[in-house]
Amino acid sequence: MSPSLLNKTENPTVIEAIKKIQNNKITLFKGIISAFYISGIIGLSIPMVRSYFQMMTPFTLILSLVILLLFHSGWNKSFGLFAVLAMVLGYGSEVMGIHTGFPFGNYEYGQTLGFKLFEVPLVIGVNWLLLVYLTGNLFSSNIKNDWLAACLAALVMVAIDFFIEPVAIKLDFWYWEGNIIPLSNYLGWLGVSFIIQLLYRKSDFLKENKISSYLLINLVMFFAILTFVG
């Protein structure tokens, strides 16, 4: 790098301009996230338009993951391998669950989540990666022990599932045998989540993400509000 270019990048005015652009980017995408989730809450709460918003569910999950990855810092082979394994393991556990009842219990998917392969919507793989990343990121910098962090993140995922389940049934995501959510569902979630969370912790990539916590809050509030509305 030439001295003139080096001096320019070290100029306080230039640095402040770069920070302003970064902050504006974060503000913009926070607005997009809130707009999508708030409109989703409103649309899914109104019976007359609910079916239209249900069709948007897979796209909202994909959009959430895309925005999350836009702010991901640690792009390397290790992250790519983790992302693929997280989706494959999560999706594979769902395929096994649908066909055997293990590890979650007896259930089947509705039509809301879109195209299915082996009777499981493809977007479920996206959902697993999204949730593992968001919850794992909560403990990525403040807990050093990988096993403890993976356990805590898995427990958070189970807590989130308590909000997801009643909404999922109401919106035709999936249905449980006898309309009863079994204990095995939460135990299965804990086990599968822990395995993928441990993979997240052991994978060697930078885990800083400036929008992860905000996206997680919106996602949790989305399901929490819909649990009591509509």
N, C-alpha and C positions, 0 to 999 in steps of 0.2 A: 504494500500500500504506500502510495506517495505521501510525503510529509504534508502537502496541501490538503489531500483528502483526509488524512488522519486528523489534522487540525480542525477540519470542517465537522467531522463526526464527533469531535470532543467539544465543539462549541456548545455552550449551555443552551443557546437558542434552538439549535438543531435537535439536541436531546429532548428539550421540552416539546418541540413539535412532534417528534416521534412518539413520545409518551401520550400526547394529546390524541394522535391518530389511533393508538392502541386503546385508549380509554373510550373514544368514540365508537370503536368497533365493538367493544364489550357492551356498551350502552345500547347500541343498535340491536345486537343479537339478544340481549336480555329482553328488549321490547318485543322482538319477534317471538321469543319463547312464551312470554306472558300473554301476548295476543292470541297465540294458538291455543294455549291451555284454558284461558278464560272463555274464549269463544266456544271451545269444546264443552266446558261446563254448562254454558248457557244453552247451546244447541242440544246437548244430550239430556237436558232437563225439560225440554219442551217436546211433548209427544208428537206434535205435528211435523217437526223437522228432524226428529231423533234418527230416523233411518238414514238420512243423508250424512249426518255427522258420524254415524257408526261406520259408514263406508270409508271415512277419512282416517279411521284409527290406524291402519297399517302405515299410511303416509306420515302420520304424526310421529310414530315411533321411529321411522326412518329419518325424518327431518331432525328429530331430537339427537339421534346418533351422529348425523352429519355435522350439526352445530357443535356437538361435544368434540368431535374429531378436528374441527377447524381450530380449536383452542388447545389441542393436544401438542405437547412439546417434544416428547421422546420418540420420534419416528426412527425406528431401526428394525432390523430383522427380528429381534426379540419381541418387540411389540406386535409385529405382524403375525408371528407364531402364536403369541398369546391370544390375539383377537380371533384368529381362526379356531384355535382350540376351545376358547370360551363359547363360541357359537356352536361348534360341533358337539362339545360335551353337553351343553344345555339342551340343544335340539335332540341329541341322541337320548338323553334322559327322558325327554317328553315322548319320543317315539316308543321307548321301552315302557313308559308309564301307560300310554294308550293301549298297548297291545298285551301287557302282562299285569297291569295294576301296581307294579313296583317301579319306582319307590314312592309314588304319590298317592296311589289309590285308583279307584275306577272312575274314569271320566271320559268325556269326548268333546271335541271342539265343534263350535257352531260355525257359521259362515262369515261372521264379522271380520275376522282377521285375515281373510283372503285365501289365496291359492295354497293348497295343501300338498305335501309330499309325505307318504306313509301315514296319512290321516292327521298330520300335524302341520299347521300353517308355517310357511317358510319364515315369516316375520318373527316367529318365536325365537329363532336364533339371534336376531337383532335385539330382541327384548332381553335375553340373557346377558349379552355383552354390555348393553346399556346399563342394566341394573348392577351388574358386578363392578363395572368401572365406577359408576357414581357412588356406590356405597364403599367400595375399596378405597376410593380417593379421600374419603372422610378421615381415614387413619393413616394415609400414606406418609405423612411428614411428622406426626406427633407420637407414633408408637413404633418402636424399633423392632420389637419381637414379631417375627412374621406369623407365627402360629396364633398368638394372641390377637393380632390385627385381623387375621383371616377369620377367626372365631367371632370377633365383635362385628365385623362387616356382614358375616353370614346371619348373625342374629338380627341385624338391622334389616336385612332382606326379608327375613321371616316376618318381622314387625310390619314391613310395607305390604307383605302379602295379605295380612289381616284386612287391610283396607282394599286391596285389589279384588279379593275373592267375591264379596257381595256385588260389587259393581260389574265384575266379569260375567257373573251369572245373569244379571239383569240385562246386560247389553249383548248377550249372545256370543260372548267370547268362548266360553266352555260351560259344560254342565256336569254335575256330579251325580253319581248313581244314588237314587233315592232322595235327591236334592239335599243331601247332607254332606258338608265339608268334613272329611275325616281327619283325625289327628295325624294319620300317616302323610297327609299332604304337607303339613308344616314340618314334620320330621324329615321328609324327603327333601323339602326345600332347604332345610338346614344342612343336610349332608351334601347335596350337590353343590349348593352355594359355597360351602366351606372348601370343597376340593378346588373349585374354580378361583375362589378368593386366594387360596394358597398359591395357585399358579400365578395369579396377578402379582402377589408379593415376591415370589421367587424370580419372576421375569425381570431381566436387567434393562429397564428403560426409565427415562425421566417421567415421573408421575404427576408433575405439576400441571394443573389445568384451572384457569382463572374463571371458568364459567360452570364447572362441574357442580359446585354446591348450590348455585342458583337454580340450575336445571333440576336437581334433585328435590329442592323445596317445592318447585312448581309441580313436579310429577306427584309428590306425596299429597300436596294440597288438592290436586285434581281428583284423586281417588277418594281422599278423605271427605271432600265436599259432596261428591256424587254418592257417597255411601248414605248420606242423609237427605239428599235432594233428588227429586224425580220419581 
